[in-house]
């Protein structure tokens, strides 16, 4: 303290400088992290939008698959029905022929 008073220097100037350097460094880190967070938020938004689109596509394709799966079953049922009708017609035709 006495040495500083003689030279009229602030005895805490070095400490103040170090503290200011730490504050500047922390502010720079905070800005960098804010930039990273903004980038991550943007990418998360893009990803959510893309996921929603893909989920919608999956739903549409699932409906198409269900329709395609049920179509053969309906066709088999129609074939059996038409086969039964054909058999009935054949039997009726045989009865009508002399």
C-alpha positions as CSV (number, residue, x, y, z in Angstrom):
1,X,0.0,0.0,0.0
2,X,2.8,2.4,0.9
3,X,4.6,1.7,-2.4
4,X,1.5,2.4,-4.3
5,X,0.8,5.6,-2.5
6,X,4.3,6.8,-3.2
7,X,4.0,6.1,-6.9
8,X,0.3,7.1,-6.9
9,X,-0.7,3.8,-8.4
10,X,-3.9,2.0,-7.5
11,X,-2.7,-1.1,-5.6
12,X,-5.7,-3.1,-6.9
13,X,-5.3,-2.2,-10.6
14,X,-3.8,-5.6,-11.4
15,X,-6.7,-7.4,-9.6
16,X,-9.2,-5.2,-11.3
17,X,-7.6,-6.0,-14.7
18,X,-7.7,-9.7,-14.0
19,X,-11.3,-9.5,-12.9
20,X,-12.2,-7.6,-16.1
21,X,-10.4,-10.2,-18.2
22,X,-12.4,-13.0,-16.6
23,X,-15.6,-11.0,-17.1
24,X,-14.8,-10.5,-20.8
25,X,-13.9,-14.1,-21.2
26,X,-17.2,-15.2,-19.6
27,X,-19.2,-12.8,-21.8
28,X,-17.5,-14.2,-24.9
29,X,-18.3,-17.7,-23.8
30,X,-21.9,-16.8,-23.1
31,X,-22.2,-15.3,-26.6
32,X,-20.7,-18.4,-28.1
33,X,-23.1,-20.6,-26.1
34,X,-26.1,-18.4,-27.1
35,X,-25.1,-18.9,-30.8
36,X,-24.8,-22.6,-30.4
37,X,-28.2,-22.7,-28.6
38,X,-29.8,-20.7,-31.4
39,X,-28.3,-23.2,-34.0
40,X,-29.5,-26.1,-31.9
41,X,-33.0,-24.6,-31.6
42,X,-33.2,-24.0,-35.4
43,X,-32.0,-27.6,-36.1
44,X,-34.5,-29.0,-33.6
45,X,-37.3,-27.1,-35.3
46,X,-36.3,-28.4,-38.7
47,X,-36.0,-31.9,-37.4
48,X,-39.5,-31.7,-35.7
49,X,-41.0,-30.4,-39.0
50,X,-39.3,-33.2,-41.0
51,X,-40.4,-35.8,-38.4
52,X,-44.0,-34.6,-38.7
53,X,-43.9,-34.9,-42.5
54,X,-42.5,-38.4,-42.2
55,X,-45.1,-39.5,-39.6
56,X,-47.8,-38.2,-42.0
57,X,-46.3,-40.2,-44.8
58,X,-46.2,-43.3,-42.6
59,X,-49.8,-42.8,-41.7
60,X,-50.8,-42.5,-45.4
61,X,-48.7,-45.5,-46.4
62,X,-50.2,-47.6,-43.6
63,X,-53.7,-46.8,-44.8
64,X,-52.7,-47.8,-48.3
65,X,-51.1,-51.0,-47.0
66,X,-54.3,-51.8,-45.1
67,X,-56.4,-51.2,-48.2
68,X,-54.1,-53.3,-50.3
69,X,-54.1,-56.1,-47.7
70,X,-57.9,-56.2,-47.5
71,X,-58.4,-56.1,-51.3
72,X,-57.2,-59.7,-51.9
73,X,-59.5,-60.9,-49.1
74,X,-62.4,-59.2,-50.7
75,X,-61.5,-60.6,-54.1
76,X,-61.2,-64.1,-52.7
77,X,-64.7,-63.7,-51.1
78,X,-66.1,-62.5,-54.5
79,X,-64.5,-65.5,-56.3
80,X,-66.1,-67.9,-53.8
81,X,-69.4,-66.2,-54.2
82,X,-69.2,-66.2,-57.9
83,X,-68.1,-69.9,-57.8
84,X,-71.1,-70.7,-55.7
85,X,-73.4,-68.8,-58.1
86,X,-71.8,-70.6,-61.1
87,X,-72.3,-74.0,-59.4
88,X,-75.9,-73.1,-58.8
89,X,-76.3,-72.0,-62.4
90,X,-74.6,-75.2,-63.7
91,X,-76.9,-77.3,-61.5
92,X,-80.0,-75.4,-62.8
93,X,-78.8,-75.7,-66.4
94,X,-78.3,-79.4,-65.9
95,X,-81.8,-79.8,-64.5
96,X,-83.3,-77.8,-67.4
97,X,-81.5,-79.8,-70.1
98,X,-83.5,-82.8,-71.4
